[in-house]
Amino acid sequence: MGRPNKRDRTTHRRISDAIAEAAGGYALPGTFLERNTSCNKAGCRCMADPPRLHGPYYQWTRKIDGKTKTTRLTVEQVERYRPWFDNAKTIRALTAELEALSLDIASTTEDWN
């Protein structure tokens, strides 16, 4: 096992606590998007100067069995599930931070640089 120093252990504890807090709620995988679009029809407001795009439209995109699945969401669904998307995003970021910390400790310990 690598040799984490005091700063590493403190960082690990902070990451672990934050993961536990985010994982205490629900988490939806994938990407949440808010889109505004233009229809390109002559005379439409989206073609004006300045343009006023249509939307917002809300989409949830994720992979299922290797295929991209996109679901349109209503405003009510966005309000209901936004915390779940936020939790998943937080967990992904914290996991990446934990992996980077672990790689740094192992690389330093084993002189892999």
Backbone torsions as a table, in degrees:
resi	resn	phi	psi	omega
1	MET	NA	144.3	178.3
2	GLY	-64.1	171.9	-177.9
3	ARG	-113.7	85.7	178.2
4	PRO	-68.9	138.9	176.3
5	ASN	-88.7	-176.9	-176.5
6	LYS	-61.1	-42.0	179.2
7	ARG	-62.8	-41.3	178.2
8	ASP	-61.5	-43.8	-179.4
9	ARG	-65.6	-37.8	177.5
10	THR	-65.3	-44.3	177.9
11	THR	-62.6	-43.7	178.9
12	HIS	-60.1	-43.3	179.7
13	ARG	-63.2	-42.6	179.0
14	ARG	-62.7	-45.4	179.6
15	ILE	-63.7	-46.6	-179.2
16	SER	-60.7	-42.9	178.5
17	ASP	-63.5	-41.5	-179.5
18	ALA	-68.0	-38.2	176.9
19	ILE	-64.0	-45.0	179.7
20	ALA	-60.2	-39.9	179.6
21	GLU	-66.2	-46.1	-179.6
22	ALA	-67.2	-37.7	-178.3
23	ALA	-74.4	-9.5	176.9
24	GLY	-71.1	-16.9	176.4
25	GLY	-105.7	-166.5	177.6
26	TYR	-94.5	159.4	-178.5
27	ALA	-143.0	126.9	176.5
28	LEU	-102.2	130.4	-179.8
29	PRO	-76.4	161.3	174.6
30	GLY	104.3	-158.8	-175.3
31	THR	-125.5	135.0	176.0
32	PHE	-103.6	127.8	-178.8
33	LEU	-125.7	144.0	170.2
34	GLU	-114.7	120.5	-175.0
35	ARG	-120.7	146.8	170.1
36	ASN	-124.4	135.4	-172.9
37	THR	-129.7	166.5	172.4
38	SER	-117.9	146.0	-178.6
39	CYS	-95.2	-13.7	178.9
40	ASN	66.1	19.9	176.0
41	LYS	-84.6	133.8	-179.7
42	ALA	-58.6	135.9	178.1
43	GLY	84.4	-7.9	179.8
44	CYS	-75.1	153.3	179.6
45	ARG	-59.4	-26.2	-179.2
46	CYS	-74.4	-11.8	178.4
47	MET	-103.2	0.2	-178.0
48	ALA	-71.3	173.4	176.8
49	ASP	-122.1	104.3	4.8
50	PRO	-81.1	154.1	-178.5
51	PRO	-71.1	145.1	171.6
52	ARG	-116.5	100.3	-173.5
53	LEU	-71.2	157.9	175.7
54	HIS	-79.4	145.9	177.5
55	GLY	125.6	-170.2	11.7
56	PRO	-80.8	150.7	172.7
57	TYR	-114.9	140.2	-175.8
58	TYR	-110.8	133.7	-178.9
59	GLN	-131.9	145.5	172.9
60	TRP	-120.7	119.6	-178.4
61	THR	-117.6	135.9	179.2
62	ARG	-154.3	167.6	178.0
63	LYS	-98.9	133.0	174.3
64	ILE	-132.0	118.2	-178.0
65	ASP	51.8	41.9	176.7
66	GLY	78.9	1.1	179.7
67	LYS	-114.0	144.1	178.7
68	THR	-77.9	129.3	178.8
69	LYS	-118.2	124.9	178.5
70	THR	-116.3	132.2	179.9
71	THR	-124.2	130.3	173.6
72	ARG	-80.2	141.5	-179.3
73	LEU	-117.9	146.5	174.6
74	THR	-82.7	167.5	176.4
75	VAL	-58.6	-40.8	179.7
76	GLU	-63.3	-41.7	178.6
77	GLN	-66.0	-39.0	177.5
78	VAL	-59.9	-46.7	179.3
79	GLU	-61.5	-39.7	-177.3
80	ARG	-71.4	-39.8	-171.0
81	TYR	-105.9	-5.7	-179.9
82	ARG	-54.3	-43.7	177.9
83	PRO	-60.1	-32.1	178.9
84	TRP	-68.7	-41.1	175.8
85	PHE	-64.6	-42.3	179.5
86	ASP	-62.4	-42.1	178.4
87	ASN	-61.3	-44.8	-179.7
88	ALA	-62.4	-42.1	179.4
89	LYS	-63.6	-42.5	178.8
90	THR	-63.1	-44.3	-179.9
91	ILE	-62.5	-42.6	178.0
92	ARG	-60.9	-43.9	-179.2
93	ALA	-65.8	-42.4	180.0
94	LEU	-67.8	-37.4	176.7
95	THR	-62.8	-42.2	177.4
96	ALA	-62.8	-39.4	178.3
97	GLU	-65.5	-41.3	178.2
98	LEU	-64.5	-41.3	177.9
99	GLU	-63.5	-41.5	179.3
100	ALA	-64.4	-42.5	177.5
101	LEU	-61.1	-47.1	-178.9
102	SER	-62.6	-42.5	178.4
103	LEU	-63.0	-40.9	179.0
104	ASP	-62.8	-45.0	179.8
105	ILE	-63.6	-48.2	-178.3
106	ALA	-64.4	-43.5	-178.9
107	SER	-63.6	-39.6	178.8
108	THR	-69.2	-43.4	-179.4
109	THR	-64.2	-42.1	-175.0
110	GLU	-94.8	-0.4	-178.5
111	ASP	56.9	47.4	180.0
112	TRP	-84.8	-2.6	-176.3
113	ASN	-70.1	NA	NA
